Amino acid sequence: MDTLPGRSLAGTESEAQDAWKRIQALPVDEDRSMDPAAPLRAKRNTIAKPVSVKGPGTFFGKETRTIEFLPTEREGWWFDRVDHPEALRVQVGIHNVWTTGQIVSNIVLRSGPPSNYIRLVEHIIALKMGMDIDDLVIRIDSGDPPLFDVGSMPLVEALESAGLAESGYPLQYVTVKEPVFMSAPGGKLLVFEPADPDRPALDLDCAVDFPNAIGTQRIKLAVNRETFRRGAHARTNTTAQKKLYCQTLGKMFADIRNLGYTNDNVLIAGKKRYVNTPGLIHNGKSLEAVWHRAILDLLAAIALIERGHFLGKITSFKAGHGMDVEAVNLLYRNDLLETITP
């Protein structure tokens, strides 16, 4: 599509048009847009049995953190911090987003007292969009979830082993009422388009552009169990400069000093080459960064939509957690979500 669709929710028209032309000019490195759409369901699902996963903490890497997934009859996804038994569970939803971080970009949820927070939730809640699980309790022993060497795959495999159980409640689908977009300085762009009534699906057109070894990467995909599983292998990425900062000046800050990043659990990009071995190679090019962006970052923000399971097309160029969360906020503030019956 040559013309940017819809109307602006934030940013300038010129920024948006320039970013749209830029992403449309990029070659598609991997095209999974013709894959089958995820099957539509009439009823909500939870898991059939409890399962748990352990791993080193993200912000306190020397500590072992445990996540337990539990079936529930309550609608939605809920975090339960067992170290705060007096606090209410934190629902996964846009109204409970506290911040998207500063030095370490991530989505932080909180409800009630400031101590009842959970950081870096994106790599967990993205699973809501790709694994057909609508209702879930996530019991966690701190606000610091584990970080794994293979993206979110240990969580995916744990939930797969739990199996699915139909809750009996109807599943609602939503989309945007009209095409809309938001832009931001630096050529960042997010575009939301309504679901195609002839092919109701969640489609992503996602591109990144980094001034280092990652460079430009673009993928197009239909979200289903297979494409979600592929993207769940992708680690978060950082730069060699930021890693050096964390190991030097960052030692002055508690969170940075104890950060659990290693050469195994994050992708580290230098100016001209990767410091460690990149993954998700397609036609000789690593697409790990853009798959992570699409599946474990962008879909996490879409999981914050509480009104129902989102269908439609989302185009993302150079966006990040802060912009993703603001976009979902704008969809709510402008009353742009509507229920559909595919």
N, C-alpha and C positions, 0 to 999 in steps of 0.2 A: 504494500500500500504506500503510495507516494505522499499522500496528504495525512498529516497528523489528525487523527479523529477526535471529535468531542470538544469539550470546553475546559478551560483552565480552572483549577481549584487553588493553585498556589504557584508562585514564581512568575516569570515574564513570558509573554508569547514568543519573543525572539529566542530566548534561551531554549524553550521547548522545541521550537521548530528546528533550531540548529542541532539539538541532541537527536531529534527524530531522523533528520537527514543523515546524521553520523551513524546511527545504529543500522539504518536501512542500507547504508553503503558497505557495512561489514559483511564479509563472507560468513556463511553459517558453517561452523566447524563440525557440528554433529546435529543431524536433523532427525528427531524422533516424533515430529508433529503428526505423522500419519499413523502412529501406533494406535491401537484401540483405546478408546476412552475408558476410564474406570467404570465398572458396571454401576448403574443406579440402584439404590436400595429403598425399600419402603419403610423399613424398621431400623432403629438405632442398634448399635452393637456395643457390648463391653467385652472383657476377656473372660475366658472360661475358668481360669484358676490364677491364684497369685504367683508371681515370679519375682526374682530379685537379681540385681546386678551390682558388682563392686568394682571400684577402680580408684586410682589416685585422684585427689581433689584438684580442681582447676586452679583455684586461687591459693590453696594450701597443699601443694603437690606431695608433701611428705605424709599427708594424712590419707587414710583409706576412707572413701565415702561409699555409702550404700543407698541404692534406690530400690524400692519395692513397688511393684505395680499390682493394684488390687481391683477386682471387679466391684462395680457399684450399681445401685439402682437410681442414684442421683444423676440427673442429666448434666453433662459437661465434663471437663477435665479439672481436677482439683489437686493442689499440692498440700500435703499435710506434714509439717515439720514436727517430728516426734520429740525434738529437743525443746519445743515450745507447746507443751500439752494444753496450756491455758488459752492459746490463740486459736482463732477459727481457721478453717482451711482456706487456702487462697485459690480462688477460681481463675482458670486461664481465660482471660478476657481483656479487652482493651481498657476497661475502666480500672484494672489493677496494675497497669504498667507504671512503674515508679520512675525509671530512668533507662536510658540506653547507653550508659557508661560514658567515660571520658578517655582515659588512657587505654583501657581495654574496652572496645566496643562490644556491647552485649545487651540483651533484653533482660531487665530486672523486674520481677513481679513483687508486689507487696500488698498486704491487706492488714488493717488495724495498726498495731504498734510498729515502729520503725524496725524492730528486731525480727519481725515476721516477714522476711523477704527471701527470695530465691533468685540467685544470679545465674547468668548464662543459661537461661531456660530454653533458648531457641533450638538447641540441638535435641531437646526432649520434645517440645510441643509441636515441632514440625511433623512428628510421627502421626499426629492427629489427622493430618491432611493426606497421608499416604498409606495408612494401614487399616482403614475401615473401622477404626475404633473411635466411637463417639463419646463414650462415658467411661471415665477412669479416675481412680485415686492413685496419686503418686506419693508414696510415703518416703520421706528423705530425712536423713539424720543431721542435716545442717543446711545452711543457705548456700553451700558450695557444692555443686554437683560434680561428679567425676568427669574426667577427660580421657578419651580412649585413643589408641593408636590407629584405629580404622574408623574415623568419623563417628557416626552413631550406630554402627553395625552391631555392637554388643546389645544395644537396646532393641534394635529391630529383631535380632535373633531371639532375644528373651520373650518379646511379645508374640513372635511367631510360635514359640514353644508353648505359650499359654493357650493358644486357640481362641476362637471367637464364640460369643454367646449372644443371641439376639435378646435385646431388653424388652421388646414388645411395644416400646414407645415409637410413634411415627418419626421419621427422619425428615427434616425440612431442608429444602435447598433455597439458596438466595443468589442473586446476581445484582449487578448495578443497573439502575434504571436507564442510563444513557452512557455513552462513552465520555470519560473524563480523564484529565491528566494533571500532573504537578511536576514542576521543574525546580531545580536549585542550581546555584552557582557551581561552576566546575563541569558543566555539561551533563548534569544528572537529570534523569527522567523516569517517571513511572506513568504508565497508561493502563487504565482499566476499561475493558469493553464488555458489553453484555454477552451472556451465553447465547450460542447459536441454537435456536429451537429445533433445528434438524439434526444437530449433533451436540447435545448438552454435555459439556466436558469442562475441565480446567486445563487450559493451555498456557504455556509459558514461552515467551521469547526473551531470553536473558543474555546480556552481554556485560563484560567487564573490560576495563582499559587501565592497566597499571604501567607506570613508568619504570618497569623493572623486567625481570625475566618472565613474569606472567604475561605481560603484554596485553593484546586484545584477544578475547575469546568470546564466541557466541554459540549458543545452543538453542534449539527449538524443540519442545516436547509436549506431549500430552501426559498429564499426571496420571499414572496408574501404579499398580504394585511393582511392576518391573522397573519403570523409570525411577520411581522413588527409591527402590532398593539400590540402583546404580549410584544415584546421587548420595545416598547415605554412607557410602564408602569414603566420601571426600572429607579431608581434614580442613580445619580452618587454616588460614594463611597469615603469615606475618612477613615483615621485611628483615633482612640481615641487620639493618640499622636499628630497628626497634628491638631485636633480640640483644644487640650489643648494649642498647640503653638499659634494658631490663637487668643485664648482668653488671652494669656499672652504676650510673646515677640512680637507676630505679631501686637500688638496694636501700635507698633512704626511706622508701615507702613500704609499709608492711605487706600490702597486697601484691606489689610487684616483686618484693624480695622473696616471697614464698610461691610465686607463680609456678604452676606445674607444667609449663611448656617444656618440651624436649624436642630433640631432632626426630623423634618418632611420631609424636602426636600432633605436630603442626607442620605445615608446608612452609619452608623458609626460602624466600626469593631474594637473591642478590640482584645487582644492577643488570648483569648480562646472563647470569646462569643461576640455577637453583643451588642452594647450599646442601640440601639433602635430595633424596630421590623422589621426584613427583610421581603421582599416580594418575589413573583414569586416562590412559593414553588412547587416542583415537587418530588413526592415519598419521602416526608418528609424532603427534602433538599432545602434550598434557593438557587436559581440560579440567583438572581437579578443582581449580579456583572457581570456575564458572558453574560447575556442578554443585559445589558447596553453596555458592551464592543463591542458586535457583532453589535447591531442595531444602537445605538446612537453615537458610537465612530468610529468603523471601516467603516460603511457605509457613515459616514460624509466625510471621506477621499476619498472614491470612488466617492462621489458626486462632488469632485473637478475636476474630469475628464470631460473636456469640449467637447471632440470630439464626444461623443454619450453616450448612456445608456450602461453601462458595463455588459457583460455576461461572465461567467466563474466560476471557483472555487477558493476561497481564503481560505487558512489555516493560522490562526493567533495563536501564542502562546506567551503569556507574553508581547506582543507589546503594544505600546501606541501612543499618538498623534504624537509625534516627528518622530517615526519610520514610522507610516502610511503615513505622508506627504512626508517624504523622499522617500518612496517606489513609490509613485505616480510621484514624481520628476524623479526618475530613469527610470520609464516606458517611460516618455517623452524624457529624455535625450538619451536613448538608442533606440528610435524609435521603441518601442515594441508594440504599439497599432495599430490595423488594423480594418477596417470596415468589418462587416459581414452582410450577408442577411440570417437570420435564416429561 
